[in-house]
Amino acid sequence: MSAALITELLTKRFGRQRAVENLSIRVPERSIYGFLGANGAGKTTTLRLMLGLLRPDRGTIRLFGQPVRRGGARGVGALIEAPSLYPHLTGRENLAITRRLLGLPPTETDRVLDLVDLRAGALRRVGGFSLGMRQRLAIARALLGRPRVLILDEPTNGLDPEGIVDMRALIRRLPDAEGTTLIISSHLLGEVEQVVTHAAMIHRGRLLMEDSLPALLSGPGSLEVETAVPAASAALLVGAGLIAEPGRAGRLSVRTAAGSAPEPQSIARLLVEAGHELRHLAREKPSLERLYHRQLALAA
């Protein structure tokens, strides 16, 4: 699969702070690419570099083989941080401003409104829109002119459950409907896992790992264990030759030294015979969230 965007050794500093360091990623064409990490990991800075809004200190960015230069990247639509819209104008009027600046025909407004399922509300003033409607209108504006790449920074941030479902459905249909490559920045790994085809994880501006979603989730299995005394239980399991790492909600993530999930019966027996109160024991389903925390532990 050909690449829509490639970065090589991308580095950006702000004074003494290094926001992005030697970041090399490859975004396949027509993929939904999750760019994942905690708040402050360097995601938004990287997106601004991709858009040509910031100049890298070192490294290169290529969009369909062409270098991205300071001042703008052609063929790219973007929604970075909060939508910037005119609240006293209607949704259609907001789109018309950008459409005219781009020299596009009036039919383009209806096309993007249909894409985001917002034609019915487009005659209302934006000041009365819900946050979900504002997000969809901002994405409609970013889709004017049929960009080949669409960059969305935290697109589900602050949305209610219904808004998240709508946003998820919109993201899924864009690659086929528009032939668009999507790059989605988020710290909500569980949410992004439901829509992406590929993902990269970064921490403190550095790449932890990058691959297709099936490859990322094909890693080692593990057991999720909860006891009354997790620290003592972890010590017991490690003493038995197992790997026991902190997991979610105070539970332990347990696997063998070979990277596979141990037999639940043997773990239960080991803990109970040692007098540990076993509260929960289940096979862990592979997830981006568990993988991310495991990579953080390895990077520490």
C-alpha positions, -999 to 999 in steps of 0.1 A, spaced: 0 0 0 14 34 -10 20 61 16 -1 93 19 23 109 44 58 100 57 79 117 83 116 110 88 135 119 120 111 148 127 123 170 156 109 202 171 120 221 201 104 250 220 134 265 240 148 236 260 117 215 257 118 189 229 82 184 218 90 159 190 121 139 187 133 118 157 97 109 148 95 86 118 60 73 108 43 61 76 6 67 70 -8 44 43 -31 59 17 -68 56 24 -61 44 60 -77 56 92 -45 63 111 -46 68 149 -19 90 163 -21 82 200 -6 93 232 -13 111 265 -20 149 267 14 166 262 29 137 242 36 159 212 5 150 191 -8 185 183 28 198 176 33 170 151 0 177 134 9 214 131 42 203 115 24 181 91 2 211 81 32 233 75 21 256 104 53 250 122 89 246 108 107 215 121 142 219 136 152 187 118 137 160 97 114 159 67 76 155 60 64 142 26 28 143 15 23 119 -15 60 122 -21 62 160 -21 79 179 8 56 199 31 68 234 35 61 262 59 29 280 51 6 252 42 2 216 28 -19 213 -3 -46 187 -5 -50 186 33 -81 194 54 -78 198 92 -96 203 124 -71 212 151 -83 217 187 -117 235 191 -138 244 160 -134 280 150 -168 291 137 -189 323 135 -218 317 160 -240 345 146 -240 329 111 -258 298 100 -240 266 93 -245 271 56 -231 307 58 -201 295 77 -193 270 49 -200 296 22 -172 319 35 -146 291 31 -161 278 -1 -158 313 -18 -122 317 -6 -114 284 -22 -132 293 -54 -155 264 -52 -191 262 -67 -222 264 -44 -229 227 -50 -199 220 -28 -217 232 3 -245 207 -1 -221 179 -9 -202 183 24 -234 189 44 -247 156 31 -214 139 40 -217 149 77 -255 145 77 -261 181 86 -282 196 58 -313 197 79 -297 219 105 -276 240 82 -300 270 83 -298 274 120 -273 298 137 -242 280 149 -246 297 183 -275 273 189 -256 241 177 -247 213 201 -210 205 204 -215 175 182 -231 196 154 -202 221 157 -177 193 153 -195 179 122 -198 214 107 -161 220 112 -153 186 95 -176 196 67 -156 228 62 -124 208 62 -138 185 35 -145 214 11 -125 208 -21 -121 170 -15 -88 169 4 -68 138 0 -58 138 37 -80 149 66 -64 156 100 -86 155 130 -72 165 165 -93 148 193 -125 147 172 -146 131 200 -134 153 228 -163 166 249 -190 148 229 -219 130 245 -224 92 238 -247 99 209 -223 124 194 -194 99 197 -214 73 179 -222 98 151 -186 108 148 -174 72 147 -198 64 118 -186 95 99 -149 87 103 -155 51 91 -173 60 59 -149 88 47 -121 67 32 -146 49 9 -170 78 3 -142 104 -4 -110 84 -10 -96 103 19 -68 93 43 -76 102 79 -51 110 106 -68 111 140 -50 123 171 -64 111 204 -56 102 240 -88 80 241 -73 47 230 -104 26 236 -125 49 215 -100 52 186 -95 14 186 -130 10 172 -123 30 140 -86 29 130 -69 6 106 -34 17 116 -19 34 147 12 50 161 18 55 198 41 83 211 53 93 245 72 126 252 76 132 215 91 98 207 76 69 188 68 38 209 54 17 181 36 18 148 17 -9 128 -16 -20 114 -43 -25 141 -44 -64 136 -6 -65 140 -7 -44 171 -34 -65 187 -17 -98 179 8 -95 207 13 -116 238 -18 -127 258 -21 -122 295 -44 -127 325 -60 -99 345 -57 -106 382 -72 -88 412 -64 -96 448 -67 -79 482 -30 -73 483 -17 -66 447 19 -57 457 23 -90 476 6 -110 449 29 -94 423 59 -104 443 46 -140 446 39 -143 409 73 -128 399 90 -153 424 72 -181 404 89 -169 372 60 -149 358 57 -113 347 32 -93 368 27 -56 358 3 -30 371 -29 -30 350 -61 -10 350 -81 -4 382 -54 -16 405 -54 -51 389 -23 -70 377 -15 -80 341 2 -115 343 20 -134 315 47 -160 312 83 -151 304 77 -163 269 49 -137 265 18 -160 266 -11 -160 290 -5 -186 319 -32 -211 327 -58 -195 349 -61 -226 371 -24 -226 380 -25 -189 389 -56 -193 410 -41 -222 429 -8 -204 435 -25 -173 449 -51 -191 470 -26 -216 485 -5 -187 495 -34 -172 514 -42 -144 489 -78 -134 485 -86 -138 448 -112 -113 436 -110 -114 398 -93 -136 373 -99 -134 335 -81 -136 302 -73 -101 290 -86 -91 255 -58 -74 236 -64 -37 234 -45 -5 224 -48 8 259 -31 -23 275 -4 -23 248 3 14 253 8 10 291 30 -20 285 51 1 261 54 29 286 66 4 312 93 -9 288 103 27 280 107 38 316 
